[in-house]
Amino acid sequence: MLWLAGVAAASPNLVLVSIDGLRADRIGVHGATPSPTPGLDRLAADGLVCELALSQSNESLFSHASLLTGLHPSELAPPDYRTFLVPASALLLPELLSLYGYSTGGFVAGGHVKGVYGFEQGFSTFRDEDDFGAFFHTVPKAEAWLEEEPREPFFVFLHGYDTHRPYLHAGLYHHVFDAEGPDKMDRAIDFSGTERIIDGVYYPDFPIQYFWHDGASERILDPGGYQRLREWAAGHEGEPIGEADRRHLRGHYDSGALSADLQLTRFVQTLRDRGLWEHTLIAFVADHGEDLGDHGLYNHRSTLADSATRVPMILVGGALPERWRGKRIPGPCQALDVVPTLLAAAGAVAPAGLTGRDLLSDAPPPAFVVQEGVLPMMAVRTATHRLVVQGLPLDSPLLELLVRVAPLSSPTFSLYDLEDDPEEVKDALVSQPEVARALREMLLGWLAQRGAGAGATSAPQQDPAFREMLRSRGYW
């Protein structure tokens, strides 16, 4: 395919960085003081910042599936956390870029972004850590790959769990933002300890449960633990989490952000030292946030609130067009925008069916963003409100009907006015029923469109011969 050579010659190098678990309001770009991300802040000053960026889910597996395919989790496979894998029929960003002459390297920190979950597709080199590593582990491997793989253009996917619980990942810093705290909090932030906190109370004796993931053959934490914990807590004594405890835990979290910032700043300097920066575009994103005590929780999988789903989305680099430098766009932006944006930068044709937008264009922002949780929970988020639907099975073929006929009342539905109530603690369903009805109609329209799209495209996606024929003709 000699025609690809001309395309590739003008294409920039691309880097996608996922800072797993980093919520937007904990970085200086979005007002955190003191800022734990001075290097990223400096880069963002000459980059493009999305003021309101949202993940498609509240957990790493679902969210990264969207980041790398441009599709919602339920558009890829039934959204059941026990069985969900990125299917072989999916077209991932590295697969698409490789067709345009890109060499592709993925360096992930393990966990639910491992190759066994389907994320290795399309990478000429893919290396994952055994479990929940940090940029301390992945950045050196990416740098070594750049040294060994001189062919341009390249695409690098770089991932680390520095700001993901248990907030004790490998790094240089601890207790930078807060003094050493009580023993209770250092116990509570071990790997499973945060799963023992509900409604602001720590229950050290609560039994944590795991299950085996069908398909990946890995033992993973049951996201339904919080539901059992709330029932279990009614008959047991716990240790209240005070403000000093919460501040100490957030100090650990911010130290993780500082460690990530150091390693990523080092990676950027490597690009500069090797003369690659001026021809490189980097997208800094996160797959989800962390509750950090909001709503009485210290994880991310039990809510779709902004604490768990509002994330950074920043584009930087010498290849960023001049007109976008030093700019902020209001959003909403979403994880679905990453694939269209990077494909457009590469001069590549995006597959049909993507609904995200190229952020480096004048395409208007979406009227709403749909988010899917790993528990039976989904949400519609606009610039001002979020409607949450919970308790309905997201993998049911009757989901659209259930959303339509369910009474527009608690506990199935809840509504939050983000302008009046940014912490999402007051249900506005009763006071703003017309807004709730409008958001439900948006969700119903999306569900109907998703169903029609899946039926129209599933056959060619699944037929390997048909898919290869399209590829050979340059459609992807």
Summary of the structure (lengths in Angstrom):
residues: 476
radius of gyration: 21.6
end to end distance: 12.8
largest distance: 70.0
contacts: 1680
relative contact order: 0.16
helix: 38%
strand: 16%
